Amino acid sequence: MVRTPLTPEERLRGERLGRLLREARGAHSMVEIAASAGISAETLRKIETGRAPTPAFFTVAALAGALGLSMDDLLIRCAEEPDTAFPLAG
């Protein structure tokens, strides 16, 4: 199966998601958050660095839960332009 190339917008959205998750993780280790979400630290690393710009919904939901984030907030913030995004609360 051949995967359709990502659009520049999809790549940018993936980079925003990675940045938001990295900011929300704060001082917590990547291993700690990944284990809490039930994924590997390497998967989290790929998402945070934008190398996995389109993670599965359930992966994002698990990470949001592990970080105490709202899926609604993640959706809104990942769709925004970088200069209009607001900082994570908490």
Rosetta blueprint (number, residue, H / E / L):
1 M L
2 V L
3 R L
4 T L
5 P L
6 L L
7 T L
8 P H
9 E H
10 E H
11 R H
12 L H
13 R H
14 G H
15 E H
16 R H
17 L H
18 G H
19 R H
20 L H
21 L H
22 R H
23 E H
24 A H
25 R H
26 G L
27 A L
28 H L
29 S L
30 M H
31 V H
32 E H
33 I H
34 A H
35 A H
36 S H
37 A H
38 G L
39 I L
40 S L
41 A H
42 E H
43 T H
44 L H
45 R H
46 K H
47 I H
48 E H
49 T H
50 G L
51 R L
52 A L
53 P L
54 T L
55 P L
56 A L
57 F H
58 F H
59 T H
60 V H
61 A H
62 A H
63 L H
64 A H
65 G H
66 A H
67 L H
68 G L
69 L L
70 S L
71 M H
72 D H
73 D H
74 L H
75 L H
76 I H
77 R H
78 C H
79 A H
80 E L
81 E L
82 P H
83 D H
84 T H
85 A L
86 F L
87 P L
88 L L
89 A L
90 G L
